[in-house]
Amino acid sequence: MAQKAAIIGGGVIGGGWAARFLLNGWDVAVFDPDPQAKRKIGEVLDNARASLPGLYDMPMPDEGTLSFHDTMAGAVDGAAWIQESVPERLDIKHTVYRELQDACDADAVIASSTSGFKPSELQENATRPQQIVVCHPFNPVYLLPLIEVVGTDVNKDMIGGVEETLRGVGMFPLMVKKEIDAHIADRFLEAVWREALWLIKDGIATTEEIDEAIRMGFGLRWAQMGLFETYRIAGGEAGMRHFIEQFGPCLSWPWTKLMDVPELTEELIDQIADQSDAQSGQYSIRDLERHRDANLVGMMRTLKARDWGAGAILNTHDKTMNQTRVVPETLGDIVDLGKPVKTVDRAVPIDWTDYNGHMNEARYLQAFGDATDRLMGIIGCDAEYIATGGSYFTAETHIRHLDEVHAGARIHVETQVILGAGKKMHLFHVMYEGTRILASGEHMLIHVDLETRRASDPAPQVAEKLKRLAAAHAGLPRPEGAGAAVGVR
Amino acid sequence: MAQKAAIIGGGVIGGGWAARFLLNGWDVAVFDPDPQAKRKIGEVLDNARASLPGLYDMPMPDEGTLSFHDTMAGAVDGAAWIQESVPERLDIKHTVYRELQDACDADAVIASSTSGFKPSELQENATRPQQIVVCHPFNPVYLLPLIEVVGTDVNKDMIGGVEETLRGVGMFPLMVKKEIDAHIADRFLEAVWREALWLIKDGIATTEEIDEAIRMGFGLRWAQMGLFETYRIAGGEAGMRHFIEQFGPCLSWPWTKLMDVPELTEELIDQIADQSDAQSGQYSIRDLERHRDANLVGMMRTLKARDWGAGAILNTHDKTMNQTRVVPETLGDIVDLGKPVKTVDRAVPIDWTDYNGHMNEARYLQAFGDATDRLMGIIGCDAEYIATGGSYFTAETHIRHLDEVHAGARIHVETQVILGAGKKMHLFHVMYEGTRILASGEHMLIHVDLETRRASDPAPQVAEKLKRLAAAHAGLPRPEGAGAAVGVR
């Protein structure tokens, strides 16, 4: 049975949490007195459904059930996880916790999205302080992996479970060792924000110039390495120590104005809001969200292909999700050898599609390439085997593009072995959305010695498995379109 | 004739400048007393050659000539641009400028890479202060587009030319309106750096935890939107003003320790260096550079496909580089109609390759898809035509993978029209590295009404151009491999 999360406060952050849990198969119960909450969360969910599933190379679990409740008690009934994202006022949070703890399970997690308060402050006067912990997310919560988890001594028994749950929904829990105001990331955001306010107030730069100063330069560095790994390189061959010795003295230069906080006068607020309109006013907030999500998906998938940073988190979640074996990993996982094998089952990522949301031509081949890789794995030609010096290379490909498919659609590929003998492996892939055929891919692969880059026989254990699968498929009808040439009917 | 840039100081930053100019077709003359300078710059160049050309969908200009000089006078002889990247001490910079101005052209640009000094400070006591301007880059200079350009009133006549030159080598010059210490970006970097030192000193977080707090969260946001556009969204539908009103009060919270500067004791330096070793010590600095570059290339190419941020800068540079028409844009650009048309000419990007540096299967089809797009443009089926509701869709593809190719290699595609009549366009692409054939791609395309998504006749002006090209290609021999089916010999 699906686990249940209660979302207390359904704004931008609460809505993101709802999407994160729901798309990972949890039932989600929302409490938010805002009469617009249902519509707003619906819009967050639309964004999440268009972007999150395509980050993975596995299908996500079936979505849980979403419900809205008039009372906190109704929302938290049976919930294992309660996410509080109410306004950042300690008195409000304390009142909410009292009401939650009157109704919720005693061993449920009450996680606060607070970006500023320490857990010890949140726990003050609570009925069961040990239930309450900081789990601070980053917008958009359904895409960004970071969660700052901060507890106190009284949380010792539950903090391991918190970490596990967050990993289970594909996040990266950063387990903060000591509580401080604003945890870690927001201390940086605060420092940058203050400096930015001064730059605008003093007429040095506009909001747009500040954004360009970030995203054309160090923002790109920080998306993949952060501060210290970046600086480790900046020291050149001499590394981190050299860098500090070179850069350290600059710290006493009179460079920043951070000793002082600029007053947020109406005039300064106007200045910022007007500059922001001039910079981004051509997009609606919803447009900007979609641009942001598509940018993030593409960049995170880049990092995923390199198994780096946020991309490594996605790969880990792929492995977790395939524990239910939606696609087989070895010959033994296949239930019925006498049928085509399901070799791909996934959502179409945004970065596979054009400006109209249609999947690009080359990505059909990418999906078929993934299908081939999976079939190779099934017959034992996996990473471990390849490391011993043999692999299959594609010699020839024939694709028929039969129908279109959109970003976010769930596609799967079924693969039939037409020939598997000697150095050759002849495969026929068919791509579907549901029962609708999208494309076929026919491929001739040759086993290659990776040292000589020439054709060679596969190792006996691989040859034997391929032979078994080919024999089982020999009874299948020859697929429609097999053996066709371009333009020949 | 190629323009000449002199590089004064060839460390990490100077070497990056050398690569940026050299790969954009400038001759580069280096002065650096370090006996290792030649080797170090060679290594930066290796990285740049592997990463920069693949960011573009055009070939870059032929590399200029690189030379090393024992004197500043020798390096600056005939140079239009002189980039100073010597240590950050004002007395050293003043001495260098005196020597440079004794030898260089009076109208050459002397650009300083300083991250801290104001141009008015650099210009003090100079022979010709109007030559000296701040052009502050970001590491790696050969990949990141941002340059902070800061001048004073005396630079008025030359600052436009500075901007133009920097755009000419593919950069994004941010023209800073008022000089302040540390310009714009480094004020943020300073603020974050100080806060990070406190977090380490107080035992709140390690270098690794700080890096994760950045790259798993806001770093990904900042790579594509910066600070204000990100926050504009964070306010939800209410936008920027609402965000400031919500977030503003938090600024007076006692969240940061930035009022004070931590002393860089030996103990703190040890702590940072040791943590950094624990975090990244499994990679050499060179390894890290290659990971960083591959990550940046992939993320920047993602943004390029979306014409966003740093990616939009790449697209602009593509257009500039194709002014020399290495591939034709219209039928009229084709010199000899009776030959296959060059439809792609580019370097293989890192993100098109696997861990071994070989181009991935699906990227062959991507290059052939680009070749098809280009041929469509040549016959007038361009963005403007497509906006009127017609386009060609690929129905069928046959690829023969004949040889391997690596990241950074320059490839080109030649395209022959086999049939171009009625709704059909039958193309045969051949991909080469130099004269070596890598692959062939045979494609049947059908003209489609984008409204009904059904086959339709192309507009007369497109049909006529295609017919002319097809007629001119009719005399060419039928390409080897055309009409083949998978596995049929």
Contacts between the chains, C-beta under 8 A, distances in Angstrom:
chain1	res1	chain2	res2	distance
A	11	B	236	6.3
A	12	B	234	6.4
A	12	B	235	7.9
A	12	B	236	4.6
A	40	B	236	7.4
A	40	B	237	7.5
A	88	B	250	7.0
A	116	B	250	6.3
A	116	B	253	6.3
A	116	B	255	6.8
A	138	B	217	4.0
A	138	B	218	6.3
A	138	B	221	7.6
A	139	B	221	8.0
A	139	B	233	7.4
A	139	B	234	5.3
A	144	B	216	7.0
A	144	B	217	5.3
A	144	B	220	6.3
A	144	B	221	7.5
A	145	B	216	4.9
A	145	B	217	7.7
A	146	B	212	7.3
A	146	B	213	6.7
A	146	B	216	3.7
A	146	B	217	3.5
A	148	B	213	7.1
A	172	B	212	6.9
A	172	B	216	4.8
A	174	B	209	6.2
A	174	B	212	5.6
A	174	B	213	5.9
A	174	B	216	7.2
A	176	B	204	7.4
A	176	B	205	7.2
A	176	B	209	7.7
A	177	B	203	7.3
A	177	B	204	6.9
A	177	B	205	7.3
A	178	B	202	7.7
A	178	B	203	6.6
A	178	B	204	5.2
A	180	B	202	7.8
A	180	B	204	5.7
A	181	B	253	6.7
A	181	B	254	6.5
A	181	B	255	4.8
A	182	B	253	7.6
A	182	B	255	4.3
A	182	B	256	7.6
A	184	B	199	6.4
A	184	B	204	6.8
A	184	B	205	5.3
A	184	B	209	6.9
A	184	B	210	6.6
A	184	B	213	4.4
A	185	B	213	4.4
A	185	B	214	7.1
A	185	B	217	5.5
A	185	B	218	6.2
A	186	B	255	7.3
A	187	B	195	5.2
A	187	B	199	7.1
A	187	B	255	6.2
A	187	B	256	5.7
A	188	B	191	8.0
A	188	B	192	5.0
A	188	B	195	5.8
A	188	B	196	7.5
A	188	B	213	7.6
A	188	B	214	7.1
A	188	B	218	7.6
A	189	B	218	6.3
A	190	B	250	7.4
A	190	B	251	7.2
A	190	B	255	5.2
A	190	B	256	5.5
A	191	B	191	4.0
A	191	B	192	6.0
A	191	B	194	7.5
A	191	B	195	5.0
A	191	B	256	5.6
A	191	B	258	5.7
A	192	B	188	5.0
A	192	B	191	6.0
A	192	B	192	6.5
A	192	B	227	6.4
A	193	B	227	7.1
A	193	B	247	7.6
A	193	B	251	7.2
A	194	B	191	7.5
A	194	B	251	6.4
A	194	B	256	8.0
A	194	B	258	7.9
A	195	B	187	5.2
A	195	B	188	5.8
A	195	B	191	5.0
A	196	B	188	7.5
A	196	B	227	5.8
A	196	B	228	7.5
A	197	B	251	7.8
A	199	B	184	6.4
A	199	B	187	7.1
A	202	B	178	7.7
A	202	B	180	7.8
A	203	B	177	7.3
A	203	B	178	6.6
A	204	B	176	7.3
A	204	B	177	6.8
A	204	B	178	5.2
A	204	B	180	5.7
A	204	B	184	6.8
A	205	B	176	7.1
A	205	B	177	7.3
A	205	B	184	5.3
A	207	B	227	7.9
A	207	B	228	3.9
A	207	B	229	8.0
A	208	B	228	7.6
A	209	B	174	6.2
A	209	B	176	7.7
A	209	B	184	6.9
A	210	B	184	6.6
A	210	B	226	6.5
A	210	B	227	6.1
A	210	B	228	6.3
A	211	B	225	6.6
A	211	B	226	2.8
A	211	B	227	6.1
A	211	B	228	5.4
A	211	B	229	5.5
A	212	B	146	7.3
A	212	B	172	6.9
A	212	B	174	5.6
A	212	B	226	6.8
A	213	B	146	6.7
A	213	B	148	7.1
A	213	B	174	5.9
A	213	B	184	4.4
A	213	B	185	4.4
A	213	B	188	7.6
A	213	B	226	7.6
A	214	B	185	7.0
A	214	B	188	7.0
A	214	B	222	5.1
A	214	B	226	4.0
A	214	B	227	5.9
A	215	B	222	6.1
A	215	B	223	6.1
A	215	B	224	5.9
A	215	B	225	6.2
A	215	B	226	4.5
A	215	B	309	4.9
A	215	B	310	6.7
A	216	B	144	6.9
A	216	B	145	4.9
A	216	B	146	3.7
A	216	B	172	4.8
A	216	B	174	7.2
A	216	B	309	7.0
A	216	B	310	5.6
A	216	B	313	7.3
A	217	B	138	3.9
A	217	B	144	5.3
A	217	B	145	7.7
A	217	B	146	3.5
A	217	B	185	5.6
A	218	B	138	6.3
A	218	B	185	6.2
A	218	B	188	7.6
A	218	B	189	6.3
A	218	B	222	7.8
A	219	B	219	7.0
A	219	B	222	3.4
A	219	B	223	4.5
A	219	B	224	7.4
A	219	B	226	6.4
A	220	B	144	6.2
A	220	B	223	4.8
A	220	B	296	5.8
A	220	B	299	6.4
A	220	B	300	7.0
A	220	B	310	6.2
A	221	B	138	7.6
A	221	B	144	7.5
A	221	B	292	7.4
A	221	B	296	7.7
A	222	B	214	5.1
A	222	B	215	6.1
A	222	B	218	7.8
A	222	B	219	3.4
A	222	B	222	6.0
A	222	B	223	7.0
A	223	B	215	6.2
A	223	B	219	4.5
A	223	B	220	4.8
A	223	B	222	7.0
A	223	B	223	3.6
A	223	B	295	7.9
A	223	B	299	6.3
A	224	B	215	5.9
A	224	B	219	7.4
A	224	B	292	6.9
A	224	B	295	4.1
A	224	B	296	7.2
A	224	B	299	7.0
A	225	B	211	6.7
A	225	B	215	6.3
A	225	B	288	7.9
A	225	B	292	6.1
A	225	B	295	7.6
A	226	B	210	6.5
A	226	B	211	2.8
A	226	B	212	6.8
A	226	B	213	7.6
A	226	B	214	4.0
A	226	B	215	4.5
A	226	B	219	6.4
A	227	B	192	6.4
A	227	B	193	7.2
A	227	B	196	5.8
A	227	B	207	7.9
A	227	B	210	6.1
A	227	B	211	6.1
A	227	B	214	5.9
A	228	B	196	7.5
A	228	B	207	3.9
A	228	B	208	7.6
A	228	B	210	6.3
A	228	B	211	5.4
A	228	B	272	7.5
A	228	B	275	7.7
A	228	B	276	5.5
A	228	B	279	6.9
A	228	B	280	7.8
A	229	B	207	7.9
A	229	B	211	5.5
A	229	B	276	7.7
A	229	B	279	6.8
A	229	B	280	5.2
A	229	B	288	6.7
A	230	B	292	7.6
A	232	B	276	5.5
A	232	B	280	5.6
A	232	B	285	7.1
A	232	B	288	6.7
A	233	B	139	7.4
A	233	B	285	5.9
A	233	B	288	5.2
A	233	B	289	5.7
A	233	B	292	6.4
A	234	B	12	6.4
A	234	B	139	5.3
A	235	B	12	7.9
A	235	B	285	7.8
A	236	B	11	6.3
A	236	B	12	4.6
A	236	B	40	7.4
A	236	B	285	7.1
A	237	B	40	7.6
A	237	B	285	5.6
A	237	B	286	8.0
A	239	B	273	7.9
A	239	B	276	7.7
A	239	B	285	5.9
A	240	B	272	6.7
A	240	B	273	5.0
A	240	B	276	4.2
A	240	B	277	7.5
A	241	B	269	6.7
A	241	B	273	4.6
A	244	B	264	6.9
A	244	B	269	5.5
A	244	B	272	6.2
A	244	B	273	7.2
A	245	B	269	7.5
A	247	B	193	7.6
A	248	B	264	4.5
A	248	B	269	7.6
A	250	B	88	7.0
A	250	B	116	6.3
A	250	B	190	7.4
A	251	B	190	7.2
A	251	B	193	7.1
A	251	B	194	6.4
A	251	B	197	7.8
A	251	B	261	5.5
A	251	B	264	7.1
A	252	B	261	6.1
A	253	B	116	6.3
A	253	B	181	6.7
A	253	B	182	7.6
A	254	B	181	6.5
A	255	B	116	6.8
A	255	B	181	4.9
A	255	B	182	4.3
A	255	B	186	7.3
A	255	B	187	6.2
A	255	B	190	5.2
A	256	B	182	7.7
A	256	B	187	5.7
A	256	B	190	5.5
A	256	B	191	5.6
A	256	B	194	7.9
A	256	B	258	7.6
A	258	B	191	5.7
A	258	B	194	7.8
A	258	B	256	7.6
A	258	B	258	4.2
A	258	B	259	7.3
A	259	B	258	7.4
A	259	B	259	5.2
A	261	B	251	5.5
A	261	B	252	6.1
A	264	B	244	6.9
A	264	B	248	4.5
A	264	B	251	7.1
A	269	B	241	6.7
A	269	B	244	5.4
A	269	B	245	7.5
A	269	B	248	7.6
A	272	B	228	7.5
A	272	B	240	6.7
A	272	B	244	6.2
A	273	B	239	7.9
A	273	B	240	4.9
A	273	B	241	4.6
A	273	B	244	7.1
A	275	B	228	7.7
A	276	B	228	5.5
A	276	B	229	7.7
A	276	B	232	5.5
A	276	B	239	7.7
A	276	B	240	4.2
A	277	B	240	7.4
A	279	B	228	6.9
A	279	B	229	6.8
A	280	B	228	7.8
A	280	B	229	5.2
A	280	B	232	5.6
A	285	B	232	7.0
A	285	B	233	6.0
A	285	B	235	7.8
A	285	B	236	7.1
A	285	B	237	5.6
A	285	B	239	5.9
A	286	B	237	7.9
A	288	B	225	7.9
A	288	B	229	6.8
A	288	B	232	6.7
A	288	B	233	5.2
A	289	B	233	5.7
A	291	B	306	7.4
A	291	B	308	6.6
A	292	B	221	7.4
A	292	B	224	6.9
A	292	B	225	6.1
A	292	B	230	7.7
A	292	B	233	6.3
A	294	B	306	6.2
A	295	B	223	8.0
A	295	B	224	4.1
A	295	B	225	7.6
A	295	B	302	7.0
A	295	B	303	6.3
A	295	B	306	6.1
A	295	B	308	5.9
A	295	B	309	7.7
A	296	B	220	5.8
A	296	B	221	7.7
A	296	B	224	7.3
A	298	B	299	7.7
A	298	B	302	3.3
A	298	B	303	7.4
A	298	B	305	7.0
A	298	B	306	6.8
A	299	B	220	6.4
A	299	B	223	6.3
A	299	B	224	7.0
A	299	B	298	7.7
A	299	B	299	4.5
A	299	B	302	5.2
A	299	B	303	7.5
A	300	B	220	6.9
A	301	B	302	7.6
A	302	B	295	7.0
A	302	B	298	3.4
A	302	B	299	5.2
A	302	B	301	7.7
A	302	B	302	5.6
A	302	B	351	6.2
A	303	B	295	6.3
A	303	B	298	7.4
A	303	B	299	7.5
A	305	B	298	7.0
A	305	B	351	7.1
A	306	B	291	7.4
A	306	B	294	6.1
A	306	B	295	6.1
A	306	B	298	6.8
A	308	B	291	6.6
A	308	B	295	5.9
A	309	B	215	4.9
A	309	B	216	7.0
A	309	B	295	7.7
A	310	B	215	6.7
A	310	B	216	5.5
A	310	B	220	6.2
A	313	B	216	7.2
A	351	B	302	6.3
A	351	B	305	7.1
A	360	B	366	7.9
A	360	B	369	7.1
A	361	B	365	6.4
A	361	B	366	7.9
A	361	B	369	4.6
A	361	B	394	5.3
A	361	B	397	7.6
A	362	B	362	5.2
A	362	B	363	7.1
A	362	B	365	4.3
A	362	B	366	3.8
A	362	B	369	5.3
A	363	B	362	7.0
A	364	B	365	7.9
A	365	B	361	6.4
A	365	B	362	4.3
A	365	B	364	7.9
A	365	B	365	4.5
A	365	B	397	7.9
A	365	B	399	7.8
A	366	B	360	7.8
A	366	B	361	7.9
A	366	B	362	3.8
A	369	B	360	7.1
A	369	B	361	4.7
A	369	B	362	5.3
A	393	B	401	7.1
A	394	B	361	5.2
A	394	B	401	5.4
A	395	B	400	7.1
A	395	B	401	5.7
A	396	B	398	7.5
A	396	B	399	6.9
A	396	B	400	5.4
A	396	B	401	6.9
A	396	B	484	7.8
A	396	B	486	4.9
A	396	B	487	7.3
A	397	B	361	7.6
A	397	B	365	7.9
A	397	B	397	7.2
A	397	B	398	7.0
A	397	B	399	4.3
A	397	B	401	7.4
A	397	B	486	7.1
A	398	B	396	7.5
A	398	B	397	7.0
A	398	B	398	4.9
A	398	B	399	7.9
A	398	B	485	6.7
A	398	B	486	4.7
A	399	B	365	7.8
A	399	B	396	6.9
A	399	B	397	4.3
A	399	B	398	7.9
A	400	B	395	7.1
A	400	B	396	5.3
A	401	B	393	7.1
A	401	B	394	5.4
A	401	B	395	5.7
A	401	B	396	6.9
A	401	B	397	7.5
A	404	B	453	7.2
A	418	B	487	7.7
A	419	B	487	7.2
A	426	B	486	7.2
A	426	B	487	5.3
A	442	B	486	4.6
A	442	B	487	7.9
A	443	B	486	6.9
A	444	B	486	5.1
A	444	B	487	5.1
A	453	B	404	7.1
A	482	B	486	8.0
A	483	B	485	5.0
A	483	B	486	7.0
A	483	B	487	7.0
A	483	B	488	6.4
A	484	B	396	7.8
A	484	B	485	5.9
A	485	B	398	6.7
A	485	B	483	5.0
A	485	B	484	5.9
A	485	B	485	4.1
A	485	B	488	7.6
A	486	B	396	5.0
A	486	B	397	7.2
A	486	B	398	4.7
A	486	B	426	7.2
A	486	B	442	4.6
A	486	B	443	6.9
A	486	B	444	5.1
A	486	B	482	7.9
A	486	B	483	7.0
A	487	B	396	7.3
A	487	B	418	7.6
A	487	B	419	7.2
A	487	B	426	5.3
A	487	B	442	7.9
A	487	B	444	5.1
A	487	B	483	7.0
A	488	B	483	6.4
A	488	B	485	7.6
